[in-house]
């Protein structure tokens, strides 16, 4: 069931950046540069405890199987662990890897047959949060001014992308997300991810932390002053 939801009159929050907290930023930078996704994430040092499933995945949607394979090989060659080999499925073709810092990435396409070469370009980047109650968390974000683009009851929600970030935000049931990624659902400690937003600091119902994106805030202030 598709349902469109209108944002509230609250200050408009949108996803401006994604920061991964890693033990070794230099090593993580080398990996993400080799993987080819360094433009989509920021990195900062953190020793916060985290174990098991961290409750989210970053997904690359690409044009065809050859491009899936290109990103997949680049990630593995740079040190990623294969969680699910790239293969055909009911929905297309894709696979799942875990970066050396522990972040899980899913690389997929809706195409099942190669119709072109490996472009090493992504069509869409999605940050998928695994949550306990999709409806409740969706409402939490709507009350903070976010607009729902797609919603399928209590199973999945995707928010409209803001102009400040190439990454879309979506919600999925935590257990279903872990199953899709091929990992146990259990996990504890820090999510080891910070979402940069256009408004102040807050924490959502599932413990994901948002901070004001200082670069964006500064740019908006400069634009307003000019």
Secondary structure, 3 states (H helix, E strand, C coil): CCCCECCCCCCCCCEEEEEEEECCHHHHHHHHHHHCCCCCCEEEECCCCEEECCCEEEEEEECCHHHHHHHHHHHHHCCCEEEEEEEEECCEEEEEEECCCCCEEEEEECCCCCCCCCCCCEEEEEEEEEECCHHHHHHHHHCCCCCEEEEECCCEEEECCCCCCCEEEEEEEHHHHHHHHCCCCCEEECCCEEEEECCCCEECCCCCEEEECHHHHHHHHHHHHC
